[in-house]
Amino acid sequence: MRLNTPRACLPQRLRLYTTPLCARRTYAFQAPGGAVFKVFNSRAKWHQKERAAANPELSRQADYLKDEVAMRVCERLLDIKREFPRVLDFGANSCNIARALTRENPDPDPATPTSPPLATKLTELVAAESSASLLYRDADLPFDNELLRLTRHVLPDEELLPFEPASFDMVLSSLSLHWINDLPGVLAQINNVLKPDSPFIGAMLGGDTLFELRTSLQLAEQERRGGISPHVSPLADVRDVGGLLGRAGFQMLTVDVEDIVVDYPDTFALMQDLQAMGEGNAVLGREMGAIGRDVLLANEAIYRALHGNEDGTLPATFRIIHMIGWKEGANQPKPLKRGSGEISLKDVLEQK
């Protein structure tokens, strides 16, 4: 879619250590867990969100991507014929999910031009976000009405869910998981707070998001400074997401990818919008301070030469990874054991 608007190897040598028989441990236990590899500066990301929310009008204008993805996440509820008394919106940003749930006629099917808001399928939505300014930015807007009982919850730590086990009927997340350092741990926590046979529906940036900006900045810095510095955050690949969901204990997984391409007049408008979204670079070890003027001008020329459209605009690709996983439940359909089939697929195909 395109949006137009003004991403056990063995040691080399083994040593045998002998200890008295009485001192040997004859049991084993699991360690508390492996160390989390930190990629992002969580404090810097919090400051970016707070700074973006400090200018509400500009922040709202730059919400087009988050609003669009939130609508697509919520549209997946149309395929689930169930009511959800209590729902968690993890990483709520400015409550984009809540806005999408209260939207009129959410069904994109032309055969159903009128449909009730998806908020009618929910009783309470708990919006959890680490940035209080961003979370409460739109608290006085009309979507915060009687259609949806919205509860805002400020998270002291965006990687820790302070909720009781089995306390939610569904968890939603839109464009926030890509800033999590311990993604496997957070997915396991989401699975823990879900009731049995309840879904998790999420979307995150991944893969080749903003590959145009990434490549042009690298070439510009290589040309002007003789080296490169990371300016676009590393993102998870779609091939990894399914494995992470399975590792967290989710069943009946669905993972798909779509690209949203947004056209900008120039690279400066793109980077300004990224800052207004609170999506600036937050990689640990990044070069501090603003990018040099010479690098920015070279980046503009390289971007336009390599990726520019015929009409003079510059495309920016946002790759969205959608995921659905269900917490294991007693009534869920389960695959039969291998070898238990009674009909040969070969016989069925030969009959056609």
Secondary structure, 3 states (H helix, E strand, C coil): CEEECCCCCCCCCCCCCCCCHHHCCCCCCCCCCCCCCCCECHHHHHHHHHHHHCCHHHHHHCCHHHHHHHHHHHHHHHHCCCCEEEEEEECCCCCHHHHHHCCCCCCCCCCCCCCCCHHHHEEEEEEEECCHHHHCCCCCCCCCCCCCEEEEEECCCCCCCCCCCCCECEEEEECCHHHCCCHHHHHHHHHHHECCCCEEEEEEECCCCCHHHHHHHHHHHHHHHCCCCCCCCCCCCHHHHHHHHHHCCEEEEEEEEEEEEEEECCHHHHHHHHHHHCCCCCECCCCCCCCCHHHHHHHHHHHHHHHCCCCCCEEEEEEEEEEEEEECCCCCCCCCCCCCCCCCHHHHHHHC
